Amino acid sequence: MALKDDSTAITFTEVDEVNHPTATYIYSEPAAGPARLEQDKKHRENWGRVDVAHASSTTLAAWSSKSVLDFLVEVFLPAGYPHSVTDDYAPYQLFDSLQAFSSSIAGLLSSRAVLQGVGVGNADASPTAALLLHILQDSSGRIATILFAHRVGTALEPECKMYRLAADIFNDLAMILDCLSPMIPAGAPRVTVLSTAGVLRALCGVAGGSSKASLSAHFSRWGNLAEVNAKDSSQETIISLIGMLVGSFVVSRVTNFSTTWICLLMLLALHLSLNYAAVRSVQMTSLNRQRANIVFSTLLNTDPDVTQLLHPESTKQQHQSPAQHSHQPPSWKTLTPAHVSKQEKIFETDGILRWSSSTITPPHTLGYCRIGISLQQFLSSAALSTTSSKSLRTPIPMPQLATLFSKEDYILYLTSSNSSSSSSKKTPTWHANILLKNTTTSQSQLKAWAHALLAARVLSTSSAAAPPAADFISTSDQIEATMDVLHRTLEFLNEGSRFDGYTTVLTDNGWDLNIAALETRSGRRVVV
């Protein structure tokens, strides 16, 4: 708003959500001469004048191009785009719209096959049998929805990229089964095929809907989650409409068996390729298990003090602890969400511990980790059964662990199992188990995972440096070695608030550490 010096005119500039001017309003008062004042007193009228100047009202050509484009952006994209969403919103929506187009055409081909399978066009077909088949399909799909949501409900948000792609794989498999149904003999075999297709579509609905909600929460930057979801529905609606119009032409032209299958397989291949490109373009800012492996292994690998943990015998002569290095400026390398999105896999083994490094290609597999498990699972990892069903004999030194982690929000222990490689040399696979206390936070969970990754790395390095003849390590020696590594690695992370420094640089590089995305199962907490 601007006010002129003579106080007779006020200019109001109207802007949109991102401060782009949309219109200008100029308010002016009538001239204040003696005759005018007398006339105003006589008629009791002193109305001001408002002149409106629209920023977009230039020429007819500009109106026909820019205004139409602005209208489409306003209808199909969130308000304030592109500032109201993340940078990866546009590439994801582009690929997502294209895959919806191909899926609409493939869906028409599969729907025609289903109608043929239930007897459309056959005078001997029974409407009651088709209705019963629909009820069976719907019932099996509803049961599958409940079971699938119970089984993977916790993992849908941390692994939203994986389940977003898995949802379309389920849907494409259902289309293939639909197209196979007319060739299956009528009766129980055809009912089984169509019911399986219904189950796969139910799984697609659970995985796709939940993962899309997580992705929308990631895309929304201004707290506009509801609008992002609504505009995504608008985009899918118009794309599906166009797909149905094009698909109606395809279905009317493609009628024979071989051409139908060629078109279907091409559309499904395009559909999955576009979905893969869509989820690959997403740059999640939360640290799930795989991203935590990549980020923390890169961060620890560039910390010069980690060398003392991996090779303590080579640094004994220096008589220098990690605290003596803390005064030096950190040379840690921290990956951004954009860098990690290029390295992470869409489908990754759940709970695997991998050490990523520029000198190790592919990443070295250290073992597996379970976080948020129950105390019984924690003890059973190395326990021996007894005659009583309610008691266990465990070699895990619980008093030492409780003392070591008394000031932490978690308790960590690692066990090993030998696995034979191709060179017939036994290499240990480390299994980390993490108990979470009831005081745990999202950042303490990340610390527990980083601790498990670092401890597994130190243990695997010391095992690789052991003499070849040492194929067997006694239980007491193994427990002592494991406890020593846990003590040294925990001291390393706490020395000089090192892990707090890690979280600071991660936050500065765009990571949201307030999101707990490490648990993929319903977790348990303990009180010590």
N, C-alpha and C positions, 0 to 999 in steps of 0.2 A: 504494500500500500504506500502511495506517495501523496504528499500534500504540498500544493503550490504555495509560494510565498504570500500571495494575496489572500489565501484562505478561501478562495471562491470555488476551487475545484479539487476533488479528491479522486485519485486513480487507484482502482482495485485490480490487481492481476490475479486471475484464478489459475491454479496449477493442479496437476493430477497427483497421484501417489508418489511419483518420483520427481516432483518439482518441475515438470515440463509445463510451460504456459499453455493454457487452453483458450482463454478469453481475457479481454481487458474491458473494465467498466469505468467510465469517466463521469463522475457526478459534478455538476456545476449549478450554481445558484443564479437567479436573475440579477441583472444590474441593479445596484442600490441607489439610483437617482431619486431626487425629491418627488418627481411625478410618479415614479414607480412605487415609492413607499406609500404615497397617498392612495394610489389605486389598490395596493395590497390591503391597506387598512379598510378601504371601502368595501371591497369584495371578499375580504378575509381569505385571500389565496396567496400562497408563497411557495408554490411547488418547485422543487428542483428538477433539473434535466439530467437524464442518464443516457450516455452514448455507449453502445456495445460494439467492440471490435474483436471478432473471433480470430484467433491466431491461425486457424486452418482455412479461413475463407480468402483464398487468393484467386485462383483461376479455375475454370471448369475442368481443365485437364488434371490439375492437381486434385480436385475433388473426386474425380472419377477413378484415380489410381490410389493416392495416399489414403483418402478417407475410407475407401472400401477395404484396404489393407488394415487400417486401424480398427475398423468395425470387426473384421474377422479375428484380429488379435484380442479384441475385447470380449468376443463371444467364446472363443475356444482356449484362451490362455489366461492364467491367473492375473488378477489386477496388479499392476506394477511390474509386469514382466519386462525385462529379465532380472530386475533387481530383487523381486520378491521370492525368487527360487534360486537354487544352487546352479553352478555352472554346468553340471552334467545333466540338467533337466532336458535341455533341447535335444542333444543326441539320443538320449534314451527315448524320448517321446517320438522322435522321428522313426527309429527302428521299431518301436512298439506299434506305431500306426501302420507301418508297412506289413508287419507280421499279422496284424488283425485283418488286413485286407486279404492276404493269402489264406488265412484261416477261414474266412467267411466263404470263399469259393470252395475250399476243400470240404467245409461243413455241408454245403449243398449236395456235393457228390455223395457223401456218406449218408445223408438223410434220404436221398433217393434209394440207395441200397437198402436202408432199413425198411422203407415202405415196401420195397419188393420182397424183402424177407418176411414181413408179416402178412403178405398175401394181397397187396393192392394190385388190382387187375386180374386176380384169380377168383373165378366164380365160386370155387369150393372153399374159399377162406372164410373163417368164422370171425365176426366182430368180437364175440365173447372171448375167443382165444387171444386175439390181439390185445384186448383190454387186460386180461389176466397176465399177459407177458409184460405189459407196461407196468402193472402193479408190482410184479416180481422185480423188474428192473429198478423201479423207484424204491422199493423196500430194501433191496440189497445195497443200493447207493446210500441210503440214509444210515444204515448200520455201519457201512464203511466210513462214512463221515465221522460218526461218533468215535469209532476205534482209532482212526487215523489222527484225529484231533487230540485224543488222549495220549497217543504214542509220541507224537512229534510236536505237540503244542508249544512246548518251551523252546524248541530249536527253530521255530519259524522266523522269529525276529533276528536272532544272531546270524542265521544262515539264510537270510531272505533272498540273496542272489541265487543260491543253489536251488531253493524251492521255487523261485520264480521260473527258472528254466525247467525244473522237474515237472511243474504243473503243465507246461506245454507238451512235454514228452508224454505225460499221461493222456492228454487230450488227443494227441496224434495217434497213439496206440489205440485209443477208443475208436477213432475214425477208421483205422485199418480193420479192426474187428467188425465194424459196421459194414464195411464194404465186402468183407468175407462172408457175412451172414447169409446172403442168398445162395452161396455155394455149399453151405453146411446142410446136411440132411435135417428135415423138419423133425421136431420133437425135442428130446432132451439135449442133443448136441447144439442145436441152434439156440435154445433157451440159455444154455451155459455161455455161449459166445456173447449173446446180447446182454446177459446179466453182467459178465465181466467188463464189457464196454461201459455199462452203467456205473460199475464200481470205479473204473478208471476216471470217469467224468466227475464222480463225487470227490475223488482224491484231488483232481485238478481244481475243483471249486474251493476246497479247503486251502491247499497250498498256494493257489493263485491269489485268492482273496486276501489271505493273511500277509503274504509277501508284498503284495501291492500296497497294503496299508503301511507296512514298514518303510517301503520305498517312498511313499508320499510324505511320511513324517520326515524322512531324510531330505526330500526336495524342498519342503516348505521352510522358508527363511524368516517370514514375518508372522509366524504363528497362524498361517492361513491354511491349515491342514484340510479343513472341510472344503474350502474353495478349490484346492488342488485336486482333491478327490472328485468334486463335482465337474470340474473342467476336464479331467481325465475321462469321465463317463461321457461327456459331450463329444470328445474326440473319438472315442470308440464307437459311439452311436453313428456319427456321420461316416466314419470309415466303413463300418459294417453295412451301412445303407448302400454306399457305393459298391462295396464288395458283393452284396446281394444282386444289385442291378447288373454288374458284370458277370456274376455267377449264373444268373438266369440265362444269359446268352450262351455261356459255356455249357451249361447243363443241356440246353436244347440242341446244341451242336455235337456234343460228345455223348454218344450213345452206346457204341460197341464196347466189348469187354477190354480189349488191349488198350485202346485209347483212353478209356476211363482210368485204368491203373497207371498209365504213363503220366497223365495229368495229375492224378492224386499224389503219386510219389514225388513228382517235381514240386508241387505246391507244398507238400509237407517238408521236403528238404529245404525249400526257401523259407518256410515258416520257422524251422528250427535254427537255421543260419541267422536269420534276422533277430530271433530271440537271444541267441548267443551273443551277437554283436550288441544288443541292447543292454544285457546285464554286464557285459565287459566294460561298457562305457560308464557304469555307475562307480563313483568314487566315495565309498562309505567312509565315514569319519569315526565310526566306533571300532573298537579293537575286539574282534572275535578271536577264536583260537588260532586260526591260520594267520590272520594279520598280526596278532601278537607275536607269533613265532618269527615272522619276517621282520617286524619292527625291532623287537628286543634283541634278536640275534645280530642284526646289523649294528644296533647301538652298542651292544657289548663287544662286538668284534672290533670296533674302532676305539674302544677304551683301552689305552695302553696298560692300565693296571690289571686287566684281565689276564695278561701273560703270566703274572705271578701266580694266579690260580691254576692255570693250565700247566705251567712248567715251574713249580716251586723250587725244584732242585737247581735250576739254572740261575735263580735270583737270590739264593741264600747268601752268596758272598756280598751282596749289596747291603744286607741288613736294613732293608728299607720297607716300611709298611705302606699300604695304599693311602694312609692318611697323609704321608709325606708328599704325595703327588697331588693332593687335593688343592694346593695353592696355585697349581699351574692352570692356565686357561684350558678348558675342556676342548678336545679335538674330536668330539663325538659326531658321528654322521647319523642324521635323523632323516628318515624317509617321510615324504608327505603322502597324504591319501592318494594323490594322482600317481605317484611312483609305485605304491603298493598295489593299486588296482591293476597295473600292468604285469605284476609278478604273481598275484594270487591266482589259484585255480578255482574254477566254478564248483567242481566236485572234488572234495578233499576228504581223506580218511578222518573220521571223527576222533579227536583227542590225540592226534599224532604230534610228536615233538620233532620239529625239523630245525636244523641250524643252517641259515642262509648266509652265504659269504661269496664275495667276488672271486675267491680262489677255490671255492667248492661248487662244482656244477655237475649234477644237480645237487640241491640242498641235502646235507647229510641227515639221515634219519637216526635219531637218538633213541626213541622209544615212544611211549604213550603216557598220557596224563589224564587222570580223572579228578575233577574238582567239584566240591560241594557234595561229596558222597556221605553216606551214613557211617557211623562209627563201626558198625558191624562189617561193612564192606572194607573199611580201612584196615581193620584187624584181620579180616579173612584173606587179605592179599598175601600174607605170609604165615597164616595160622595152620595149626594141626587140629583135626577134630578129636574130640574126646568121647568117652562113653556117654556123657550127658549131652543132650541136644541143646542145652542152654549155656554151655560153657565152651571156651576155646583155649587152646594153648598157643600163644603167639610169641615169637622171638623179638618182636618189635619193642624196643626199650621205651615204653610210654613215660616213665618218670623223667628220663633224660630229655625226651621230646617236649614234655610239658614245661620243663625248666627252660629249655633252649628257646621255645616260642612263647614264653610267658608274656612278653611285651608286644607280641604280634597278634593279628586277627586271624591267624591260620596256623595249622600244624602240617608239616610236609615230611613225607618219608618216601624213600625209593627202594625198590627191590629189583633184582635182575633175573633174567632168564636167558640161557645161552641159545643162540640160533646159529645153525650151520650155514655158511655162505657157500658160494660156488667154488671157492678155493679150499673147501673142507676145513677151514679154520673157524673155530667157534668165536663168535663175537657176541658180547652181552647186549641184550635189549633191556633198557631200563624202563620200569613201570613206576611212575610217580603218582602218588595219591595225596590229595589235599583235603584236609578237614577245615571247614570254615566255622569260625566262632560266630556267636550271635551278634557280635559287634562289628562284623565285617562290612566294608564299604566297597564301592566299585574299584577304587584305586588300590585297596588292600588285596582285592582279588587279582588285579594285574600284577601286584608285587609277588603274590604267591605263584602265579604262572611264570613270571620272569625268574623267580628263584628256582622253580622246578627245571626250567630250560637250562639255566646256568649250571645247576648241580648235575644234571644229566650230561652236559657237555664236559664238565671236569671229570666225572666218573668214567665216561667213555674214553677220554684222552688218557687217563691213568691206566685203564684196562688195555688200551692199544699199546702203551709203552711197556706193559708187563712182559716178562720173558715168555717165549713160546711154550716152555715146559709147564708154566703155571696155568694148567687147564682147570684146576679146581681151587676154589677159595673156601676155606672153612666158614661156617656160619658166624662164629664169633669174630673172625677177622673181617668178614664182609660187613658186619654190623658196625664194627669199630671204624672201618674205612668210610662207610656211608655217613656215620655221625660226624666224623672229622670234616668231610666235605660239606655237610650241611652247616656246620659251625663256621667254617671259613667263608663259605659263600654268603651266609647271612651277615656275618661281620663285614664282608666286602660291600654289600648293598647298604648297610646302615652307616658305614664309616663316612663321616663328614656329610651326612644326609645325601648320599650319592643317589639313591633311588628318587628322592624328592627332586633332585636336579634332573633326572631322567624325565619325570612327569612334567617338569616345567618346560623343557625343550620340546616335548611331544605336544603339549598344549600350544606352544608358540608356532608349531608347524601345522596346526589345523586339526589336531585330534581331539575328539570329545571324550574325555576320560570319565565323565559322570554317567556314562551309559554302561551298565553291566551286561556284557554280551559273551561271557565265557561259559556260562552254564547252558547246556543243551538238554538237560533233564531236570525234573523237579528236584531242587536241592534240599539239603538238610543242614542244620546248624547245631553246634554243640556249645555247651557251657562248661568250662573247666573250673 
